[in-house]
Amino acid sequence: MKKRVLGLLLTAVMSLGLMVGCGPADTGEAPDASGDATTETTDSKPADGSGKRVAVAMPTQSSERWINDGNNMKEKLEALGYEVDLQYAEDDVQAQVSQIENMIAAGADCLVIAAVDSSALVNVEQQAKDAKIPIIAYDRLLMDTDAVSYYATFDNKGVGTAIGKYIVESKDLPAAQKEGKSYTIEFFMGSPDDNNAVMLYNGLMEELQQYLDDGTLVCKSGRTSFDDTCILRWSQETAQQNCENYLTGFYADEKLDICATAFDGFAYGCKAALEGAGYKVGEDWPLITGQDAELMATKNIIAGSQTMSIYKDTRLLADKCVTMVQAVLEGAEPEINDTEQYDNGKLVVPSYLCTPVAVDKDNYKEIIVDGGYYTEEQLAE
Ligand code: GAL
């Protein structure tokens, strides 16, 4: 079962690679956030990146992935001769606004932004545009602004699809449907101020809705809509609290079979709630999904306390983002593979979508260890 999902995903990876390989002609012109001033900047400074400042605004250090994202970006940009100003806003929207204002005042030549709240930066983005500083959106789309030139991300709807397919296949829902068997499920979705979260939800529900409709999946809390299941700022604590509430309120007489979560942090929260309620790994432990394949999540997958995660190679994302920085600063051609899906309300932002891959205990070695993301030693610590 699982092999089929993974096979499909690998095929998707390969075909995406092919599409990218033969697609530069249809990438179109990069919209220039800063009018002709980008060219001015390019002309006045050396082409190897030296002397140019790239400011990278990251949302938080509370989850491991963003620390890796920041470190990868810094390393790759510095290797190209850029000066890097990397800052984390610790999920504080106003702090991120101030950081970006300071980056502009300090003379950044380009801004790379992974937003805390994707719609809250409109004014500061306008300031950057007025100062002729191009902006690249990193992982999270910047909403309601025309100041953004490119977007580097993972296929966010594809993440939801992969999680949904994993649930369908590992519980063999088509067979359960025929036999009139059912599984209980609860949902833990991402932050309502992050466009990624809604896209993931849509991908997930495309796979699961029919099974909810016919009763093969039973959500005893009744909370299946995005609005009812989203968790502000991707808070692990809220996920744990929600899971505790569901377990006490709805699962006193029947076990919870599936925690459909959108983030490894949520999986940790559910794990703590389930342990508190007396669930045991290897006995009545539910299927728990996640996203990001953090080190801790991968260890939990090996230990059986998380079932799967979505591997998002942050090294690849950083590579793609760096090509976009080079494009706006040096006039190079970035790889783009989506010019349709990411409408931010002001423009459809030319994007590169990296392919997410589902990982579980059967393939983590091949994907994560052989891919050099974590070593066996790190996973054994
Ligand atoms: C989202 C991202 C996820 C996860 C989450 C919480 O924007 O798509 O992969 O990292 O933030 O940090």
Boltz pocket constraint, residues with backbone or C-beta under 6 A from the ligand:
constraints:
  - pocket:
      binder: B
      contacts: [[A, 63], [A, 65], [A, 139], [A, 140], [A, 194], [A, 196], [A, 234], [A, 262], [A, 263], [A, 291], [A, 292], [A, 312]]
      max_distance: 6.0
